[in-house]
Amino acid sequence: MNPAPLEAYRQALDAGGNRLREDEIFFAGLPELEWQARWFAGAFGREWQSGEGEPIRIEDFGRWNREAGPDFVDARIRIGSREIRGAVELDLDVRDWERHEHAINPAFRGTILHVFMNAPARRFFTRTCDHHEVAQLHLPAAGKVPTRPPPSRPVITGERSHIATILQAAARHRLDLKARALRRHAVVHGEDEAWFSALAVALGYKINQTPFLLLAQRAGLRQASENRGEALLFGIAGFLESPAPPAADRAVRGYLRSLWEDWWSVRASCERLILPRPAWKTGGARPANHPHRRVAALARIAASWPPIRASLAAARREAFAAALESLEHSFWTTRFNLSAAPLPRPQALLGPDRIRDILINIYHPLAVERDDSAWAGFLGEKGPAPAAILRHAARRFFGAAADARGFLSAAAAQQGLLQLERDYREAAEPEEFLAALRRMPAGSTSTGS
C-alpha cells in the first residue's frame, strides 16, 4: 500500500487526540480471569518499573499454576541487574494479598512478583510468610474510554475515491494493530502458541473469546495436539464436570464416556485450571457457535496443526482455508451441542463464515506484515453480509454515497469502517479528527510496496 494515506490517517488520529493504542488494552473493571489471560499473552508489555523505581523485565512469563498458590509459576524476571525465577501473583487490588491471606500461606513463599491494578494512596507492602519482601508492579487500570453518541452531521465526504482512500487507510491501520498484537504474543510464547491462541479466540466469536483464550493457554498446543488432547480441552473447559444430560442419547453417552476415560487420569493435576461454568456464554449465539462444538473444532485444529501452521507461515491463503475446511469429526459434524438432537445431515465443523473471519483477523494481518504486496490480496477479500449497524455507520460518515450497490461488500471496506467508527468514538477532539480526514488527499490507494 502507498504509505501516504496510512500516515495521513494516523496524523488524523493525532489531530483528534486519540491515544495510539494497541488492539488490546485493559480497563478498570476488567474481570480478573480476562486480566490474567491478557497478562499471560503479553498484552500489557514486558518492561516496567517496580514500586521502588527499579526496572522490571519479564524474560519468561512461566506457566499457569496447577497447584495451590500464585497464578503463575516458573517465571523468569529481571529486576534491576538481578535475574530471578519464581512465581507471579496477579490481584485486582494490592490489599488482596492480605485479604486473601497470601501473607501467611506457605504456598506463596516462592512469589517473586506481585502485580495489581488498584492501590490506595497509602503504601501497602507484599511479604511472604517468611517475611521476605516481594517486588510489586502496579499497572494502573486505564479508565474505559468514554464513547459518545452518533453525531448529527458527521459526513466526511461523498466522493468515492476519497472514501476509498479513508477506508483503506483505516483498514490498513486496523490490520497493523492486529499484527502487532499477534507479534507481541509470539515474542512471549512463540509463534505456534500465539497462533493457536488466536485461532481459539476466533472460535469464541464475540461472547466467548476470553474463555477460549484461557482454554488455549491452560492446555497449550503441545498437549492439545496429543491423542488425549480433545478430552483435555473439554475437561479444562469444564464440560466434563457434570454427567451426561438427562435426554442424552446413546451416541452422546458413548462420546462422553470416551472423553472421560482419557480425562479422569489427569483431572486431579488439572483441577485448578478448570474454567468456572459462568465463564461460558451460550445465549445469543447461533447454534453452530455453541462452545461445545467450537471446543471440538479447536481440538481438531490442534490435531491437524502441521498443515495449518505451514500454510499460515508461508502466507498461502487457499491452502490455509482448505486446511480449515477439511477439519472433520465423526461426532460433531452431526451435533451442535451435547444436549441437541442429531442434525438431519452433516455440517462442516468450520463453516465459510467462521473461516472468512479467521482469514480477515489472523491470516491477512500476518501476511501483510510479512510482505506488503499481500495487501492486494486483502483488498480482494469479500466480507460477510454487512450488519444494519455497519450500514448505518456508513451513512453517518459518507452520506448518500454509502447507499451505492456493493459499498460494503469488501472486507477492507468493512474493517476500515469499523476502525473509523471506533477511532471517532474515542477521539478527544472528534471534529478535529473528522476535519483531518476531510483534508486527506483522494485517489492514493495504490497497492504494492
Rosetta blueprint (number, residue, H / E / L):
1 M L
2 N L
3 P H
4 A H
5 P H
6 L H
7 E H
8 A H
9 Y H
10 R H
11 Q H
12 A H
13 L H
14 D H
15 A H
16 G L
17 G L
18 N L
19 R L
20 L L
21 R L
22 E L
23 D L
24 E L
25 I L
26 F L
27 F E
28 A L
29 G L
30 L L
31 P L
32 E H
33 L H
34 E H
35 W H
36 Q H
37 A H
38 R H
39 W H
40 F H
41 A L
42 G L
43 A L
44 F L
45 G L
46 R L
47 E E
48 W E
49 Q E
50 S L
51 G L
52 E L
53 G L
54 E L
55 P E
56 I E
57 R E
58 I E
59 E E
60 D E
61 F L
62 G L
63 R E
64 W E
65 N L
66 R L
67 E L
68 A L
69 G L
70 P L
71 D L
72 F E
73 V E
74 D E
75 A E
76 R E
77 I E
78 R E
79 I E
80 G L
81 S L
82 R E
83 E E
84 I E
85 R E
86 G E
87 A E
88 V E
89 E E
90 L E
91 D E
92 L E
93 D E
94 V L
95 R L
96 D H
97 W H
98 E H
99 R H
100 H L
101 E L
102 H H
103 A H
104 I H
105 N L
106 P H
107 A H
108 F H
109 R L
110 G L
111 T E
112 I E
113 L E
114 H E
115 V E
116 F E
117 M E
118 N E
119 A L
120 P L
121 A L
122 R L
123 R L
124 F L
125 F L
126 T L
127 R E
128 T L
129 C L
130 D L
131 H L
132 H L
133 E E
134 V L
135 A E
136 Q E
137 L E
138 H E
139 L L
140 P L
141 A L
142 A E
143 G L
144 K L
145 V L
146 P L
147 T L
148 R L
149 P L
150 P L
151 P L
152 S L
153 R L
154 P L
155 V L
156 I L
157 T L
158 G L
159 E L
160 R H
161 S H
162 H H
163 I H
164 A H
165 T H
166 I H
167 L H
168 Q H
169 A H
170 A H
171 A H
172 R H
173 H H
174 R H
175 L H
176 D H
177 L H
178 K H
179 A H
180 R H
181 A H
182 L H
183 R H
184 R H
185 H H
186 A H
187 V H
188 V H
189 H H
190 G L
191 E H
192 D H
193 E H
194 A H
195 W H
196 F H
197 S H
198 A H
199 L H
200 A H
201 V H
202 A H
203 L H
204 G L
205 Y L
206 K L
207 I L
208 N L
209 Q H
210 T H
211 P H
212 F H
213 L H
214 L H
215 L H
216 A H
217 Q H
218 R H
219 A H
220 G L
221 L H
222 R H
223 Q H
224 A H
225 S L
226 E L
227 N L
228 R L
229 G H
230 E H
231 A H
232 L H
233 L H
234 F H
235 G H
236 I H
237 A H
238 G L
239 F L
240 L L
241 E L
242 S L
243 P L
244 A L
245 P L
246 P L
247 A L
248 A L
249 D L
250 R H
251 A H
252 V H
253 R H
254 G H
255 Y H
256 L H
257 R H
258 S H
259 L H
260 W H
261 E H
262 D H
263 W H
264 W H
265 S H
266 V H
267 R H
268 A H
269 S H
270 C H
271 E H
272 R H
273 L H
274 I L
275 L L
276 P L
277 R H
278 P H
279 A H
280 W L
281 K L
282 T L
283 G L
284 G L
285 A L
286 R L
287 P H
288 A H
289 N H
290 H L
291 P H
292 H H
293 R H
294 R H
295 V H
296 A H
297 A H
298 L H
299 A H
300 R H
301 I H
302 A H
303 A H
304 S L
305 W H
306 P H
307 P H
308 I H
309 R H
310 A H
311 S H
312 L H
313 A H
314 A L
315 A L
316 R L
317 R H
318 E H
319 A H
320 F H
321 A H
322 A H
323 A H
324 L H
325 E H
326 S L
327 L L
328 E L
329 H L
330 S L
331 F L
332 W H
333 T H
334 T H
335 R L
336 F L
337 N L
338 L L
339 S L
340 A L
341 A L
342 P L
343 L L
344 P L
345 R L
346 P L
347 Q L
348 A L
349 L L
350 L L
351 G L
352 P H
353 D H
354 R H
355 I H
356 R H
357 D H
358 I H
359 L H
360 I H
361 N H
362 I H
363 Y H
364 H H
365 P H
366 L H
367 A H
368 V H
369 E H
370 R H
371 D L
372 D H
373 S H
374 A H
375 W H
376 A H
377 G H
378 F H
379 L H
380 G L
381 E L
382 K E
383 G L
384 P L
385 A L
386 P L
387 A L
388 A H
389 I H
390 L H
391 R H
392 H H
393 A H
394 A H
395 R H
396 R H
397 F H
398 F H
399 G H
400 A H
401 A H
402 A H
403 D H
404 A L
405 R L
406 G L
407 F L
408 L L
409 S L
410 A E
411 A H
412 A H
413 A H
414 Q H
415 Q H
416 G H
417 L H
418 L H
419 Q H
420 L H
421 E H
422 R H
423 D H
424 Y H
425 R H
426 E H
427 A L
428 A L
429 E L
430 P H
431 E H
432 E H
433 F H
434 L H
435 A H
436 A H
437 L H
438 R H
439 R L
440 M L
441 P L
442 A L
443 G L
444 S L
445 T L
446 S L
447 T L
448 G L
449 S L
